[in-house]
Amino acid sequence: MATEDVDLRFADLDAWPLTSAMEAMWEGQLAAVAAIGHALPSITAATEAAQAALGDHGRLVYVGAGTSGRVAVQDGAELTPTFAWPKERVRFIVAGGYSAFVTSIEGAEDDIDDAVAQINAARLTPHDVVIAVAASGTTPFTVAALQQAGSCGAVTVGVANNPGTVLLASAKFPILIETGRELIAGSTRMKAGTAQKVVLNLISSGIMLRLGRVYRGMMVNMQPTNAKLKRRAEAMVAQIADCDPSHAARALEQAEGDVKTAVLLALGVTRTEAETILKDGDGNLRRVFAELARDRDSHSDSHPKAPRGTQARRSG
């Protein structure tokens, strides 16, 4: 198994000058990311299937053990602050339970019964998307969890760093990232872990793109929960609505921190109208603005108006 084998090129890595060792490890990280390119079609297919399945109530369920489990948790934990993804719509099924997030739980990755029990407790449906990650592709806990999820009808995605493994064979959407031997044999927190993190970033970000939680490269569903994020939210409103910062700040305050609503308020819409418009457009600003543009073309004096890059900036 490649991820466990010693790479003879680096057999004396511990005796190398530290600068040379650092360069070799850095190059290994770059190679790991480059290896993802071959899997982009598989990653895209998994992302499209996930977006289609989730609907209004489906959940993203991350499964893993050890390093792979912690990498999975890292991705899922960012979905709520970044995209306002509901906390109840993300779940973690990790060998050893929540304590394994920060501590190694010996033997947990072999506990098949716990994997099945955690999946059963999740009460999965066909709207749920289960993403299972294991560098080896053979981790008993992760494989058992994925197989049980599949029997529940959930969309199953398997991410592994070794070919021909049972995890990939068990997944409806297998994603193979061949990162090869680690510079430190078996230390899959290095090349394999880096590649896993990027793949999960691509999948979750791609889902949010398709769900309208990103507009013009901005995370418009973000929750401004601190001073930095409030400034970011105000900047987004100002840029999208093409208004000055003070006008954007007032709109954001009136919208109680909701960026999308604030954009429409800054364009002259009432709070009630804004909520109706967003509901009709499924919260997708691009869709909303396309509809407003059509209305503008049909009724030149109608409100609200879609923002135009050439229009004068609104002043406070």
N, C-alpha and C positions, 0 to 999 in steps of 0.2 A: 504494500500500500504506500503510494508515493509520499503522503504527508507524514508517514512514520519512518521512512528510510533516511539513512545518513547520506548527505550529499558530500562525496569525497572531495569536491573542490574546496569545501570549507572545514575539512577534518581538523585543521590546525587553527581554526578561527580564533580560539582563545589565546594563541601565541602571536597573533598578528598585532602590528601597531594599531592602537585604538582608532586612529583616523582611517586606516584601511578597512578595519572591521565595520566601522560606521558606514563607509561608502558602500560596502558589500550589502549590508542590511538595507540601506536606503534603496539600492538598485533592486533588491528583492521585492520591496514594497511597490516600486514602480512596475515591475514585471507582473505582480499580482493584480494590480489595477488594469494593466493592459490585457490580461487574460480574459477579462470580462467582455471585451469586444466581441468575441466569438459567440457569446451567449445572449447578445442583445435581442435576437428574434425570440428566443425562449422567454426572456424577461418581459418583453413587450406583450407576448401572448398571455402570460400569467397576469400581467397588470390589467389588460383589457377584460379578461375573464373575471378578475376580482371586482373591478369597477361595475361590471354588469350585474354581478351577483349581489352586491352589498345593498342596493336600494336604499330605503329610508331607515332600516332597522338592523341590517346585517352588521356583523362584528369582524374585526381583524383579530385573529388569534395567533400569537407568536409562540412557537414551540422550540425548545432546545435544552441542552445540558452543558454545564461547564462554560467554557469561553463562548461557544456558539449561543448558548442561552442568554448570556449577559449581553452579547452583541445584539441579539434580537430585542431584548428588553430596552436597550438604549434607543433603538429606532422607534419602538412603539411608544415609549414614554414621552417622546417629543411631539407626538401628533396633536395632543390637546393644546399645548401652548402655541404651537406653530400654526395649526389649521383649525383650532376650535373643534377638533374631532371629539365627540362626546366620550367622557371617560368610561361610560358603561358600554361603549362600542369597541373597546380594545381590551384584550385579555391576554394574560401570560400564563403559559403552561410550561413550567421549568422543573427539571429534575431536582428534587430536594426542596421544592417550594420556594417561598419568598426569601427565606434566609440564604438561599443559594445565590441571590443577587450579589452578595458581598463576601460570601464565605464559601470555600470549596466543601461540598458535602460528599464525602467518600462513599462510593458504591451507589449513589443515587442514579447515575446514568444507566445502571443495569436493572432498575426497578420497573419492570414492565407493568406490574399490577398497578403501581401508582400512576403510570402514564394513562392507562385505560380508565382508572377512577377519575382522574382530573378531566379527561375528555368527556366522560359521561356526566360529570357534575356541571359541565359547561352547557349541556343541553343544546347541542349544535343543530342548525337547520341548513338547508341548501343556500340560504342567504349569507352564511358565515364563510369566511375565507381563512384557512389555516395555513400558515407559513412555517414549515419545519426546517430547521437549519442544523447541519452536522457536517463538520469538515470530513470526517471519515466516511460518512454516508451509511454507517452501520450501527450507530449508537442505539442500543436496544430501547431505551426510553423514548427517544425521538421517533424511531421507526414505528414502535407500537402506537404512539399517540397519533401519528399521521394515518396509519392504517385504520385505527378506530374512527378517526374523524371522517375518513372516506366512507366508512360503512354507515355513517350518520347522514351522508349526502352532502357534506360540506365541500366547497372547492378546496382542493389540496395542492399546495405548492411545496416542492422539496428543493432545497439548496444544499449542494454537496461539492466537495473539492476533489473527489476521487470518482473515476468513471465506473460504470457497471455495478453500482452498489444498490442495495435493497431499498434505501430511501428514495432514490431516483425512480426505481422500478415501481414503487408504491404510490408515487405522486401523479396526480392527473396532469400537473404542469411541472415537469422536472427541469431544474436549472443546474447545469454542470459548469463549475468554474475550476478548470485545471490549473491550480497554482503550483503543482509539483512539490518537490522536496523543500522542507524548511531549512534555513541556514543552521538552525538549532533543531535537530531532528525531533519531530513530534510536537514542537512548540507552535501549535496552530493558532495561537493568539497573534502570530506574526503575519505571514503572507495570507494564509487562509482567512484569518479573522478580518484583515483589512478588506479583502475581496468580499467577504460576507457583508460587511458594513456598507460598502458601496452598493451592492446588489439590493439590499433592503432599502437603502436611501432611494434608489431608482424606482423600486416598486411602489413604496408608500407615496413618494412625491408624484409619481405618474398617476396614481389613483386620485390624489387631491387635485391635480391639474384637470382631470376629466370630470371631477365632481364640482368644478367651478369654484374651488377654494383658493384659486390663484388667478390674478388678473394682471396682464401686462408685466409679468415677472414679480408681482407683489403678493404677499400673503394676506389677502384682504379679509380672511376670516380670523386673523390673529386677534387675541385678546390683550388689550393694553393694560396689563396688570402691574406695571411699575413705570417709573418716570421715563426710562429709556424707550420702552415700548409705546408709551403715550406719545412721545416725540415722533417715533416712527409712524404711528397711526396718523398723526396730524399731517406728516409729510406725504403719506399716501393719499389722504383726502385732498390735500392741496394740489398734488400732481394730477390725480385722476379727474377732479372737478375743475381743474385749471383756475384755482382761486388763490388768494393770498393766505399766508399761514394763520392770521388771526381769524379770518372767516372760517377756515378749516377747523380751527380749535373750537370755535363756538358750535359749529355743526356737529363735531364729535361729542361735545358735551351734551348737546340736545339729544343726540342719538344714544346716549348712555354707553359710549365706547364702541358701538357697532360701526365698523368702517364703511360697510356697504350702505347702510342707512344714512350715515353722515355724508357720503358722496352725493346722494340724491337730495338731501336737505340743502347741501351747499349749492346745488343746481336750481334751487327754488321750489322744491316739492315739500308738501306738508308731511308730517310724520306718518299720518294714516295712509296717505297716498304712497309714500315710500315703501311701507310695509306691504301694501297690496301689490305694488309693482314687483317687488322682490319675490313675493310668494308666487305670482304668476310666472315669473322667470326662473323658478326653482333656485333662487339665490345666486344665479349665474350672471355676473355683471356684463359679460360680453353679450349674452343673450338679451339682457335688459336693454343695453344700449343699441343693439341692432333693431329691436322693436321700437325704441324711441326715435331712432333715425328714420324709420319708415313712417312713423306718425308725423315727424317733423316735415318730411317731404310731402305728405298728404295734406297737412294743415300747418302752414308756415308760421302761424301765430300761436300754436298750441304749446302747452307746457305739460310735463317737463321736457327739456331739450337734452339730447345726447351731447356730451362734451366733444368739442372739436379742438384739434391741436392748434388751429390758427385763430381761434376766437380770443377776444380780449380776456385777460384774467379778471375774475370777479374780485372786487375790493370789499373790505369790511364795511 
